[in-house]
């Protein structure tokens, strides 16, 4: 089925990324980055389905070459933290074919990026035939109609007039100056420096302390670039992708539709799945259980179970009439749902405890490892300093040589001891070096993320349980005027079937992780939760017939011969 996925991120040097490297990766090609001289080769990468460059009509024709385009972007950006490009990753509907994907992307890119003055580079990937998606890279600096890059930000001078301060660009200042506006400079006023207009400072006889006029910190952003960077524009792009995709889905006769809104905005209580990533899927292929993949499986199973339960109860709720059988079925359906909700809460709590216990064991060891690495580096620098000092000390200075040698030996012993402790920690995690421990740190971060997800899951099921209890109490009110004995009999007749249905659904959702003990605990909790409300519907106790005890027989009097 078609799913909505549009991820937007900025490619910047400040994050250690390169536009040329990103373009080479998504196009599975080899491109030389002229900015730093690094050759980026991704020709071994597989899964490329289609690629295309889209340019505004006034862009240089040579930019139709991918390497030329992104090297031009890199060349124009001078700072070490420059924003180079914006990247979108979109999921493509499996209901379409390659031709429809190309048409869909072409229309979306032409209408939303190229028409607004951006250069766009798009590639379709589909490595396994089940995950078609597209990478779209667009330029972030506006392009003028003469084919030259526009500014992202322009210096803005803060000028004063009659006590009022206002910002002007260099081009605007000439007109502003004719209207009486003055730039501000720093002047020495005693031991302090203050910004003042030259006319006021000269009248007071102050000496200028700087030639640089006062200006805004970041300058004035290009209005086009400011719009592209806004949250409002991102919402428009997300909406546009949903609209054009739905038009193409309708065109190919597919019933599926996508929605750019979040689950919360759509009123959906289901949790969205998380991005697994290449590393997690690779671990799965090697036989390891990747936490993010496992979490996604559980999220999907939970969401499917919720949909089934809601659908089942909605059908019953629509059909409920003020009859004993209908009310009994609705009550037992709600009880079944509550069993499932309570089981899920208990199951989630147990998983949270397990993860917390694991983290409580692992995190201190990781801290110890980091401390050891830091100590080793510190002592190694000290030893190097002493070695350099010993080398520079004359051999004739025997006392100094002996002292330095002794200190070096002590440091060497301390370093070796720290290395031994470090090796023990590495062996505990089955790692050989610092790179291996980085994987452990990533795993810990994944566990912490899973912990947050489990907290959300628990809150979700608690809300479902509370809602089901409220619906059950409404049915209690409707049933107060009914024959309580008949209602009790009807419910008891359904109880076993619906309880077993709850077990079957949970076993299907959890597989080998299903726990009968947890199910028993959930059943006890739900029965306890409903007991107080159900007392209102208990059939009246039938009085037992009074048994008349026979009067004790009197012993016959003893006869004379018995005396």
MARZAGU-867469 format. One line per field, with one value per residue (C-alpha): z, x, y; residue number from 1. Coordinates in Angstrom, 1 decimal. Example, Ala and Ser with C-alpha at 12.3 -4.5 7.8 and 13.67 -1.06 7.14 Angstrom:
BEGIN
zz c(7.8 | 7.1)
xx c(12.3 | 13.7)
yy c(-4.5 | -1.1)
seq c(1 | 2)
! end
This chain:
BEGIN
zz c(0.0 | -0.6 | 2.4 | 3.0 | 3.6 | 2.9 | 4.9 | 4.4 | 5.6 | 4.9 | 3.6 | 5.2 | 5.7 | 9.4 | 9.7 | 7.8 | 4.6 | 0.9 | -1.9 | -4.3 | -2.1 | -1.6 | -5.4 | -6.1 | -3.5 | -4.8 | -8.5 | -7.8 | -9.7 | -9.3 | -8.9 | -7.9 | -5.4 | -6.6 | -3.3 | -1.2 | -3.9 | -2.6 | -5.1 | -4.2 | -5.8 | -5.3 | -8.6 | -6.7 | -5.1 | -6.6 | -6.8 | -9.1 | -11.3 | -12.8 | -12.6 | -14.0 | -13.6 | -13.7 | -14.3 | -14.6 | -18.1 | -17.1 | -15.5 | -17.3 | -19.8 | -18.5 | -15.2 | -16.7 | -15.8 | -12.2 | -11.3 | -12.8 | -11.0 | -7.5 | -7.9 | -8.9 | -5.7 | -3.6 | -5.3 | -4.5 | -0.8 | 1.0 | 4.8 | 6.6 | 7.8 | 4.6 | 3.8 | 0.4 | -0.6 | 0.6 | 0.3 | 0.2 | 0.5 | -0.6 | -0.7 | -4.1 | -4.3 | -5.1 | -7.0 | -9.8 | -12.3 | -13.3 | -16.0 | -13.4 | -10.9 | -13.4 | -14.4 | -10.8 | -9.8 | -12.9 | -12.2 | -8.5 | -9.1 | -12.0 | -10.1 | -6.7 | -7.2 | -10.7 | -11.2 | -8.0 | -9.3 | -7.9 | -9.6 | -8.8 | -9.0 | -8.6 | -8.4 | -7.9 | -5.7 | -5.3 | -4.1 | -3.3 | -5.2 | -2.1 | -1.1 | -4.0 | -3.0 | -4.5 | -3.4 | -4.5 | -4.0 | -4.6 | -4.4 | -1.4 | -3.0 | -5.3 | -8.9 | -10.7 | -14.2 | -15.6 | -14.4 | -11.4 | -7.8 | -5.6 | -2.0 | 0.9 | 3.3 | 2.8 | 5.3 | 7.0 | 8.6 | 11.7 | 11.1 | 13.3 | 12.7 | 15.4 | 18.0 | 15.8 | 14.6 | 11.3 | 9.1 | 5.5 | 3.0 | 1.1 | -1.9 | 0.3 | 2.3 | -0.4 | -0.5 | 3.3 | 3.7 | 1.6 | 4.0 | 7.0 | 8.2 | 9.5 | 10.2 | 13.7 | 14.8 | 18.1 | 20.0 | 23.1 | 26.0 | 28.9 | 29.4 | 27.5 | 23.9 | 22.5 | 19.1 | 18.0 | 14.8 | 13.5 | 13.8 | 17.4 | 18.3 | 16.6 | 18.3 | 21.6 | 20.6 | 21.0 | 19.2 | 16.9 | 18.2 | 15.2 | 11.4 | 11.3 | 11.3 | 13.5 | 11.7 | 12.4 | 13.5 | 10.6 | 8.0 | 6.0 | 4.6 | 0.9 | 1.0 | -1.4 | 0.7 | 3.8 | 2.3 | 1.3 | 4.9 | 6.6 | 8.3 | 6.3 | 3.0 | 4.2 | 5.0 | 1.5 | -0.1 | 2.1 | 1.1 | -2.6 | -2.6 | -1.1 | -3.7 | -6.8 | -5.6 | -4.9 | -8.4 | -9.9 | -7.7 | -8.9 | -12.5 | -12.3 | -10.6 | -7.1 | -4.1 | -1.8 | -0.8 | 1.3 | 3.8 | 4.7 | 8.1 | 11.2 | 13.0 | 15.8 | 13.3 | 11.6 | 14.9 | 14.6 | 17.8 | 16.0 | 16.4 | 13.2 | 12.6 | 12.9 | 10.2 | 10.5 | 8.5 | 6.5 | 9.6 | 11.4 | 8.3 | 7.7 | 11.3 | 10.6 | 7.5 | 9.6 | 12.1 | 14.8 | 16.3 | 15.6 | 18.2 | 15.8 | 13.5 | 16.4 | 17.7 | 14.2 | 14.1 | 17.5 | 16.5 | 13.3 | 15.3 | 17.9 | 15.3 | 13.5 | 16.7 | 17.6 | 14.2 | 14.5 | 18.0 | 17.1 | 14.0 | 15.9 | 18.6 | 16.2 | 14.4 | 17.7 | 19.0 | 15.8 | 16.2 | 19.9 | 20.9 | 24.3 | 24.4 | 26.9 | 24.2 | 22.5 | 25.7 | 26.9 | 23.6 | 23.8 | 27.5 | 26.7 | 23.7 | 25.8 | 28.5 | 25.8 | 24.6 | 28.1 | 28.6 | 25.5 | 26.5 | 30.1 | 28.7 | 26.4 | 29.3 | 31.4 | 28.5 | 27.7 | 31.4 | 31.5 | 28.3 | 29.8 | 33.0 | 31.0 | 28.9 | 32.0 | 33.8 | 30.7 | 30.5 | 34.2 | 33.6 | 30.4 | 30.8 | 33.8 | 32.0 | 29.0 | 31.3 | 32.8 | 29.3 | 28.3 | 31.5 | 30.8 | 27.3 | 28.7 | 31.3 | 28.8 | 26.5 | 29.4 | 30.8 | 27.3 | 26.7 | 30.0 | 29.1 | 25.7 | 27.4 | 29.8 | 27.0 | 25.1 | 28.3 | 28.9 | 25.4 | 25.7 | 29.1 | 29.0 | 29.7 | 32.2 | 34.3 | 35.8 | 38.7 | 36.3 | 33.9 | 36.7 | 38.0 | 34.5 | 33.8 | 37.1 | 36.3 | 32.8 | 34.1 | 36.6 | 33.9 | 31.6 | 34.3 | 34.9 | 31.2 | 30.8 | 33.8 | 32.2 | 28.9 | 30.7 | 32.2 | 28.8 | 27.2 | 29.8 | 28.9 | 25.2 | 25.6 | 27.7 | 24.7 | 22.2 | 20.7 | 19.8 | 19.5 | 19.9 | 16.7 | 18.0 | 21.2 | 19.0 | 17.8 | 21.5 | 22.1 | 19.0 | 20.4 | 23.8 | 22.0 | 20.1 | 23.4 | 24.9 | 21.9 | 22.2 | 25.9 | 24.8 | 22.3 | 24.9 | 27.2 | 24.4 | 23.7 | 27.4 | 27.5 | 24.3 | 25.7 | 29.0 | 27.2 | 25.3 | 28.5 | 30.2 | 27.1 | 27.1 | 30.9 | 30.3 | 27.5 | 29.8 | 32.5 | 30.0 | 29.2 | 32.9 | 33.0 | 30.0 | 31.6 | 35.0 | 34.0 | 32.4 | 33.8 | 35.7 | 36.0 | 32.3 | 31.5 | 33.8 | 32.1 | 28.6 | 29.6 | 31.2 | 28.0 | 26.0 | 28.5 | 27.6 | 23.8 | 24.1 | 26.6 | 24.3 | 21.4 | 23.4 | 24.0 | 20.3 | 19.2 | 21.6 | 20.6 | 16.9 | 17.7 | 20.0 | 18.7 | 20.9 | 23.3 | 24.4 | 28.1 | 29.7 | 33.1 | 31.9 | 30.4 | 33.8 | 35.5 | 33.0 | 33.5 | 37.3 | 36.9 | 34.6 | 36.7 | 39.8 | 37.8 | 36.7 | 39.9 | 41.6 | 38.5 | 37.9 | 41.4 | 40.2 | 37.7 | 40.0 | 40.0 | 43.3 | 45.5 | 45.8 | 49.3 | 50.2 | 51.7 | 55.5 | 56.6 | 59.8 | 62.0 | 63.6 | 67.4 | 69.3 | 70.4 | 74.1 | 75.5 | 76.8 | 80.5 | 81.8 | 82.7 | 86.1 | 84.9 | 83.4 | 86.6)
xx c(0.0 | 1.1 | 2.7 | 3.6 | 7.2 | 9.0 | 12.1 | 13.9 | 17.4 | 20.1 | 23.6 | 26.1 | 29.9 | 29.3 | 27.9 | 30.9 | 29.0 | 29.6 | 27.1 | 29.4 | 29.6 | 25.9 | 25.3 | 27.8 | 26.2 | 22.6 | 23.6 | 26.0 | 28.7 | 32.2 | 32.7 | 35.8 | 35.2 | 37.3 | 36.8 | 38.9 | 40.3 | 38.5 | 37.4 | 34.0 | 33.4 | 30.1 | 30.1 | 29.8 | 26.5 | 23.5 | 19.8 | 19.8 | 16.6 | 16.5 | 18.3 | 17.8 | 18.9 | 16.3 | 17.4 | 15.6 | 15.7 | 18.3 | 20.8 | 24.1 | 23.7 | 26.8 | 25.1 | 23.2 | 26.3 | 26.0 | 29.6 | 29.7 | 26.5 | 27.5 | 31.1 | 29.8 | 27.8 | 30.8 | 33.0 | 30.6 | 30.3 | 33.4 | 32.8 | 33.6 | 30.0 | 28.2 | 24.8 | 25.3 | 22.0 | 18.7 | 17.9 | 14.5 | 13.8 | 10.4 | 8.7 | 7.3 | 4.0 | 4.4 | 1.1 | 2.9 | 5.6 | 8.8 | 7.1 | 4.6 | 7.3 | 9.3 | 6.2 | 5.2 | 8.7 | 9.0 | 5.8 | 6.5 | 10.0 | 9.1 | 6.2 | 7.7 | 11.5 | 12.5 | 9.6 | 10.8 | 14.4 | 16.1 | 18.3 | 17.2 | 19.0 | 16.8 | 17.6 | 15.2 | 16.5 | 15.0 | 17.5 | 15.2 | 12.0 | 10.1 | 11.3 | 11.2 | 12.2 | 13.7 | 16.5 | 16.0 | 18.8 | 18.0 | 20.1 | 19.6 | 21.1 | 18.7 | 19.7 | 19.4 | 18.0 | 21.5 | 22.6 | 24.6 | 24.1 | 22.3 | 23.3 | 21.9 | 22.4 | 23.4 | 25.1 | 22.7 | 23.9 | 22.1 | 21.6 | 20.1 | 18.0 | 16.3 | 16.9 | 15.3 | 17.4 | 16.8 | 18.7 | 19.7 | 21.7 | 24.6 | 22.4 | 19.7 | 22.0 | 22.6 | 18.9 | 18.7 | 21.7 | 19.9 | 17.0 | 19.1 | 20.1 | 23.7 | 25.8 | 27.0 | 30.6 | 32.2 | 33.6 | 35.7 | 33.7 | 36.1 | 37.0 | 34.0 | 33.1 | 29.7 | 28.1 | 27.1 | 26.4 | 29.4 | 27.6 | 26.7 | 30.2 | 32.1 | 29.9 | 30.9 | 34.5 | 34.7 | 37.4 | 36.4 | 37.6 | 36.7 | 36.2 | 33.6 | 30.0 | 27.4 | 25.4 | 23.1 | 24.8 | 23.7 | 22.7 | 19.5 | 18.5 | 17.5 | 13.7 | 13.6 | 16.1 | 14.2 | 11.0 | 12.7 | 14.0 | 10.7 | 8.6 | 5.5 | 7.3 | 8.1 | 4.5 | 3.6 | 6.1 | 4.8 | 1.2 | 2.2 | 3.8 | 0.7 | -1.6 | 0.4 | 0.9 | -2.8 | -3.6 | -1.3 | -2.7 | -6.2 | -4.9 | -3.6 | -6.8 | -5.4 | -7.7 | -4.8 | -4.2 | -1.6 | -1.8 | 1.0 | -0.4 | 0.9 | -1.0 | -1.9 | -3.2 | -5.3 | -6.7 | -5.0 | -3.8 | -1.5 | 2.2 | 4.3 | 7.2 | 10.8 | 13.5 | 15.5 | 18.5 | 21.0 | 23.0 | 20.0 | 18.8 | 22.4 | 22.5 | 19.3 | 20.7 | 23.7 | 21.4 | 21.4 | 18.3 | 18.4 | 16.5 | 15.1 | 13.8 | 12.3 | 10.7 | 9.2 | 7.7 | 6.1 | 4.7 | 3.2 | 1.7 | 0.3 | -1.2 | -2.8 | -4.2 | -5.7 | -7.3 | -8.9 | -10.3 | -11.7 | -13.3 | -14.9 | -16.3 | -17.6 | -19.6 | -21.1 | -21.8 | -23.8 | -25.8 | -26.4 | -30.1 | -31.6 | -31.7 | -30.0 | -28.0 | -26.8 | -25.7 | -24.0 | -22.0 | -21.0 | -19.8 | -17.8 | -16.3 | -15.1 | -13.8 | -11.8 | -10.4 | -9.5 | -7.7 | -5.6 | -4.9 | -3.9 | -1.6 | 0.0 | 0.6 | 2.2 | 4.3 | 5.5 | 6.4 | 8.4 | 10.3 | 11.0 | 12.3 | 14.5 | 16.0 | 16.5 | 18.3 | 20.5 | 21.3 | 22.1 | 24.7 | 26.2 | 26.2 | 28.6 | 31.0 | 30.9 | 31.7 | 34.5 | 35.9 | 35.7 | 37.6 | 40.3 | 40.8 | 41.1 | 43.6 | 45.7 | 45.8 | 46.7 | 49.5 | 50.8 | 51.2 | 53.0 | 55.4 | 56.1 | 56.9 | 59.3 | 60.9 | 61.5 | 62.9 | 65.2 | 66.4 | 67.2 | 69.0 | 72.7 | 74.1 | 76.4 | 73.5 | 73.2 | 70.8 | 68.3 | 68.5 | 67.8 | 64.9 | 63.4 | 63.9 | 62.2 | 59.2 | 59.0 | 59.0 | 56.3 | 54.1 | 54.7 | 53.6 | 50.5 | 49.7 | 50.1 | 47.8 | 45.2 | 45.5 | 44.9 | 41.7 | 40.7 | 41.3 | 39.1 | 36.2 | 36.8 | 36.7 | 33.5 | 31.8 | 33.6 | 35.3 | 39.0 | 39.3 | 37.7 | 35.8 | 34.1 | 33.1 | 31.5 | 29.1 | 28.3 | 27.6 | 25.2 | 23.5 | 23.0 | 21.5 | 19.2 | 18.1 | 17.4 | 15.3 | 13.4 | 12.8 | 11.1 | 9.0 | 7.9 | 6.8 | 4.6 | 3.2 | 2.3 | 0.6 | -1.3 | -2.7 | -3.5 | -5.6 | -7.4 | -8.0 | -9.5 | -11.8 | -13.0 | -13.7 | -15.8 | -17.7 | -18.3 | -19.8 | -22.1 | -23.4 | -23.8 | -26.2 | -28.2 | -28.5 | -29.7 | -33.4 | -32.8 | -33.2 | -29.9 | -30.0 | -30.5 | -27.7 | -25.4 | -26.1 | -25.6 | -22.3 | -21.0 | -21.9 | -19.7 | -16.9 | -14.8 | -14.9 | -14.0 | -11.2 | -9.7 | -10.0 | -7.9 | -5.3 | -5.2 | -4.9 | -2.0 | -0.2 | -0.5 | 0.9 | 3.7 | 4.6 | 7.2 | 7.3 | 3.7 | 3.5 | 0.6 | 1.7 | 1.3 | -2.1 | -3.2 | -2.1 | -3.9 | -7.1 | -6.9 | -6.3 | -9.3 | -11.6 | -10.6 | -11.1 | -14.6 | -15.7 | -17.1 | -19.1 | -20.4 | -21.8 | -24.7 | -25.7 | -25.3 | -28.5 | -30.2 | -29.1 | -31.8 | -32.8 | -32.0 | -35.0 | -34.8 | -34.3 | -36.1 | -33.9 | -35.6 | -36.0 | -33.6 | -35.2 | -35.5 | -33.8 | -36.3 | -36.3 | -34.3 | -36.2 | -36.0 | -33.9 | -31.4 | -30.8)
yy c(0.0 | 3.6 | 5.3 | 8.9 | 9.7 | 13.0 | 13.7 | 17.1 | 17.9 | 20.4 | 19.4 | 21.7 | 21.7 | 22.4 | 18.9 | 17.5 | 16.9 | 17.7 | 18.4 | 16.6 | 13.5 | 13.4 | 13.7 | 11.0 | 8.7 | 9.0 | 8.7 | 5.8 | 7.6 | 9.0 | 12.7 | 14.8 | 17.6 | 20.5 | 22.3 | 19.8 | 17.5 | 14.4 | 11.8 | 10.4 | 7.0 | 5.1 | 3.2 | -0.1 | 1.0 | -0.8 | 0.1 | 3.1 | 3.1 | 6.6 | 9.9 | 13.4 | 17.0 | 19.8 | 23.4 | 26.8 | 28.3 | 30.9 | 28.4 | 27.7 | 24.8 | 23.1 | 22.5 | 19.7 | 17.7 | 16.6 | 17.1 | 20.6 | 21.7 | 20.7 | 21.8 | 25.2 | 25.2 | 24.1 | 26.8 | 29.6 | 28.8 | 30.1 | 29.4 | 26.2 | 25.9 | 26.9 | 25.4 | 23.7 | 22.0 | 20.7 | 17.0 | 15.4 | 11.7 | 10.6 | 7.2 | 6.1 | 4.2 | 0.6 | 0.8 | 2.6 | 1.6 | 3.3 | 5.5 | 6.8 | 7.5 | 9.5 | 11.6 | 12.1 | 13.3 | 15.5 | 17.3 | 17.7 | 19.0 | 21.3 | 22.9 | 23.3 | 23.7 | 24.6 | 27.1 | 28.8 | 29.2 | 26.1 | 23.6 | 20.0 | 16.7 | 13.5 | 9.8 | 6.8 | 3.9 | 0.5 | -2.1 | -5.0 | -4.2 | -3.5 | 0.0 | 2.4 | 5.9 | 9.0 | 11.4 | 15.0 | 17.5 | 21.2 | 24.3 | 26.7 | 29.9 | 31.8 | 32.1 | 35.4 | 35.6 | 36.4 | 32.9 | 34.3 | 33.2 | 35.7 | 36.5 | 34.5 | 37.3 | 40.9 | 43.2 | 45.5 | 48.7 | 50.0 | 53.7 | 56.4 | 59.5 | 61.6 | 58.9 | 56.2 | 53.2 | 51.3 | 48.8 | 49.5 | 47.5 | 49.1 | 49.7 | 51.3 | 53.5 | 56.1 | 57.0 | 56.8 | 59.1 | 61.7 | 61.4 | 62.2 | 58.7 | 58.2 | 55.1 | 54.5 | 54.0 | 53.3 | 56.3 | 56.5 | 58.0 | 57.9 | 54.3 | 53.0 | 52.6 | 53.5 | 53.6 | 57.0 | 59.0 | 60.9 | 64.3 | 63.8 | 62.5 | 65.3 | 67.8 | 66.3 | 66.0 | 62.2 | 60.2 | 57.4 | 54.0 | 51.8 | 52.2 | 49.4 | 50.7 | 49.1 | 46.3 | 43.4 | 40.2 | 38.0 | 40.6 | 40.7 | 37.3 | 37.1 | 37.1 | 34.1 | 32.1 | 33.1 | 31.8 | 28.5 | 28.1 | 28.7 | 26.0 | 27.2 | 26.4 | 22.9 | 22.3 | 23.5 | 21.1 | 18.2 | 19.0 | 19.4 | 15.9 | 14.3 | 16.1 | 15.2 | 11.6 | 11.1 | 12.4 | 9.8 | 7.1 | 7.9 | 8.0 | 4.4 | 3.2 | 2.6 | 3.0 | 4.0 | 7.6 | 9.3 | 12.2 | 14.6 | 15.3 | 13.7 | 10.9 | 13.3 | 15.9 | 13.2 | 12.0 | 8.7 | 7.0 | 4.6 | 5.1 | 5.7 | 3.3 | 4.5 | 4.6 | 1.4 | 2.3 | 0.3 | -0.8 | -2.3 | -4.2 | -5.5 | -6.8 | -8.7 | -10.3 | -11.5 | -13.2 | -10.5 | -9.0 | -5.3 | -3.3 | -0.8 | -3.6 | -5.5 | -2.3 | -1.6 | -5.2 | -4.6 | -1.2 | -2.7 | -5.6 | -3.3 | -1.0 | -3.9 | -5.3 | -1.9 | -1.5 | -5.0 | -4.2 | -0.8 | -2.3 | -5.2 | -3.0 | -0.3 | -3.0 | -4.2 | -0.7 | 0.1 | -3.1 | -2.8 | -2.6 | -2.7 | -6.4 | -8.7 | -10.7 | -7.6 | -5.9 | -9.1 | -9.4 | -5.7 | -6.1 | -9.2 | -7.6 | -4.7 | -7.0 | -8.9 | -5.6 | -4.6 | -7.9 | -7.2 | -3.6 | -4.6 | -7.4 | -4.8 | -2.5 | -5.3 | -6.5 | -3.0 | -2.4 | -5.6 | -4.6 | -1.2 | -2.7 | -5.1 | -2.2 | 0.0 | -2.9 | -3.4 | 0.2 | 0.4 | -2.3 | -1.1 | 2.7 | 2.8 | 0.5 | 2.8 | 5.8 | 3.8 | 3.0 | 6.7 | 7.6 | 5.0 | 6.4 | 9.9 | 8.8 | 6.9 | 10.0 | 12.3 | 10.0 | 9.3 | 13.1 | 13.4 | 10.5 | 12.0 | 15.3 | 13.6 | 11.6 | 14.9 | 16.4 | 13.4 | 13.6 | 17.3 | 16.8 | 16.3 | 12.8 | 14.4 | 15.4 | 11.9 | 12.9 | 14.5 | 11.6 | 9.1 | 11.2 | 11.4 | 7.7 | 6.8 | 9.0 | 7.7 | 4.1 | 4.8 | 6.4 | 3.5 | 1.1 | 3.2 | 3.3 | -0.5 | -1.0 | 1.2 | -0.6 | -3.9 | -2.5 | -1.2 | -4.6 | -6.3 | -4.0 | -4.5 | -8.3 | -8.1 | -6.5 | -8.8 | -5.7 | -5.1 | -1.4 | 2.1 | 1.7 | -1.3 | 0.6 | 3.3 | 0.6 | -0.2 | 3.5 | 3.6 | 0.5 | 2.2 | 5.2 | 2.9 | 1.3 | 4.7 | 5.6 | 2.3 | 3.1 | 6.4 | 4.5 | 2.0 | 4.8 | 6.2 | 2.7 | 2.3 | 5.6 | 4.7 | 1.5 | 3.1 | 5.6 | 2.8 | 0.9 | 4.0 | 4.6 | 0.9 | 1.1 | 4.3 | 2.5 | -0.5 | 1.8 | 3.3 | -0.3 | -0.9 | 2.1 | 0.8 | -2.7 | -1.7 | -2.1 | -5.6 | -9.1 | -9.3 | -13.1 | -13.6 | -11.0 | -12.9 | -16.2 | -14.7 | -13.2 | -16.3 | -18.2 | -15.8 | -15.4 | -18.4 | -17.8 | -14.1 | -14.8 | -17.3 | -14.9 | -12.4 | -15.1 | -16.0 | -12.3 | -11.7 | -14.9 | -13.9 | -10.4 | -11.5 | -14.9 | -16.6 | -13.7 | -14.3 | -15.0 | -17.0 | -15.7 | -12.1 | -13.0 | -14.5 | -11.3 | -9.2 | -11.2 | -10.8 | -7.0 | -6.5 | -8.6 | -6.6 | -3.4 | -4.4 | -6.0 | -2.9 | -1.8 | -5.3 | -5.7 | -3.4 | -6.2 | -9.2 | -11.3 | -11.4 | -14.2 | -16.9 | -17.8 | -21.4 | -23.4 | -23.7 | -27.2 | -28.1 | -30.1 | -33.1 | -32.8 | -35.0 | -38.2 | -38.8 | -41.9 | -44.4 | -44.9 | -47.8 | -50.9 | -52.5 | -55.4 | -53.0 | -51.2)
seq c(1 | 2 | 3 | 4 | 5 | 6 | 7 | 8 | 9 | 10 | 11 | 12 | 13 | 14 | 15 | 16 | 17 | 18 | 19 | 20 | 21 | 22 | 23 | 24 | 25 | 26 | 27 | 28 | 29 | 30 | 31 | 32 | 33 | 34 | 35 | 36 | 37 | 38 | 39 | 40 | 41 | 42 | 43 | 44 | 45 | 46 | 47 | 48 | 49 | 50 | 51 | 52 | 53 | 54 | 55 | 56 | 57 | 58 | 59 | 60 | 61 | 62 | 63 | 64 | 65 | 66 | 67 | 68 | 69 | 70 | 71 | 72 | 73 | 74 | 75 | 76 | 77 | 78 | 79 | 80 | 81 | 82 | 83 | 84 | 85 | 86 | 87 | 88 | 89 | 90 | 91 | 92 | 93 | 94 | 95 | 96 | 97 | 98 | 99 | 100 | 101 | 102 | 103 | 104 | 105 | 106 | 107 | 108 | 109 | 110 | 111 | 112 | 113 | 114 | 115 | 116 | 117 | 118 | 119 | 120 | 121 | 122 | 123 | 124 | 125 | 126 | 127 | 128 | 129 | 130 | 131 | 132 | 133 | 134 | 135 | 136 | 137 | 138 | 139 | 140 | 141 | 142 | 143 | 144 | 145 | 146 | 147 | 148 | 149 | 150 | 151 | 152 | 153 | 154 | 155 | 156 | 157 | 158 | 159 | 160 | 161 | 162 | 163 | 164 | 165 | 166 | 167 | 168 | 169 | 170 | 171 | 172 | 173 | 174 | 175 | 176 | 177 | 178 | 179 | 180 | 181 | 182 | 183 | 184 | 185 | 186 | 187 | 188 | 189 | 190 | 191 | 192 | 193 | 194 | 195 | 196 | 197 | 198 | 199 | 200 | 201 | 202 | 203 | 204 | 205 | 206 | 207 | 208 | 209 | 210 | 211 | 212 | 213 | 214 | 215 | 216 | 217 | 218 | 219 | 220 | 221 | 222 | 223 | 224 | 225 | 226 | 227 | 228 | 229 | 230 | 231 | 232 | 233 | 234 | 235 | 236 | 237 | 238 | 239 | 240 | 241 | 242 | 243 | 244 | 245 | 246 | 247 | 248 | 249 | 250 | 251 | 252 | 253 | 254 | 255 | 256 | 257 | 258 | 259 | 260 | 261 | 262 | 263 | 264 | 265 | 266 | 267 | 268 | 269 | 270 | 271 | 272 | 273 | 274 | 275 | 276 | 277 | 278 | 279 | 280 | 281 | 282 | 283 | 284 | 285 | 286 | 287 | 288 | 289 | 290 | 291 | 292 | 293 | 294 | 295 | 296 | 297 | 298 | 299 | 300 | 301 | 302 | 303 | 304 | 305 | 306 | 307 | 308 | 309 | 310 | 311 | 312 | 313 | 314 | 315 | 316 | 317 | 318 | 319 | 320 | 321 | 322 | 323 | 324 | 325 | 326 | 327 | 328 | 329 | 330 | 331 | 332 | 333 | 334 | 335 | 336 | 337 | 338 | 339 | 340 | 341 | 342 | 343 | 344 | 345 | 346 | 347 | 348 | 349 | 350 | 351 | 352 | 353 | 354 | 355 | 356 | 357 | 358 | 359 | 360 | 361 | 362 | 363 | 364 | 365 | 366 | 367 | 368 | 369 | 370 | 371 | 372 | 373 | 374 | 375 | 376 | 377 | 378 | 379 | 380 | 381 | 382 | 383 | 384 | 385 | 386 | 387 | 388 | 389 | 390 | 391 | 392 | 393 | 394 | 395 | 396 | 397 | 398 | 399 | 400 | 401 | 402 | 403 | 404 | 405 | 406 | 407 | 408 | 409 | 410 | 411 | 412 | 413 | 414 | 415 | 416 | 417 | 418 | 419 | 420 | 421 | 422 | 423 | 424 | 425 | 426 | 427 | 428 | 429 | 430 | 431 | 432 | 433 | 434 | 435 | 436 | 437 | 438 | 439 | 440 | 441 | 442 | 443 | 444 | 445 | 446 | 447 | 448 | 449 | 450 | 451 | 452 | 453 | 454 | 455 | 456 | 457 | 458 | 459 | 460 | 461 | 462 | 463 | 464 | 465 | 466 | 467 | 468 | 469 | 470 | 471 | 472 | 473 | 474 | 475 | 476 | 477 | 478 | 479 | 480 | 481 | 482 | 483 | 484 | 485 | 486 | 487 | 488 | 489 | 490 | 491 | 492 | 493 | 494 | 495 | 496 | 497 | 498 | 499 | 500 | 501 | 502 | 503 | 504 | 505 | 506 | 507 | 508 | 509 | 510 | 511 | 512 | 513 | 514 | 515 | 516 | 517 | 518 | 519 | 520 | 521 | 522 | 523 | 524 | 525 | 526 | 527 | 528 | 529 | 530 | 531 | 532 | 533 | 534 | 535 | 536 | 537 | 538 | 539 | 540 | 541 | 542 | 543 | 544 | 545 | 546 | 547 | 548 | 549 | 550 | 551 | 552 | 553 | 554 | 555 | 556 | 557 | 558 | 559 | 560 | 561 | 562 | 563)
! end
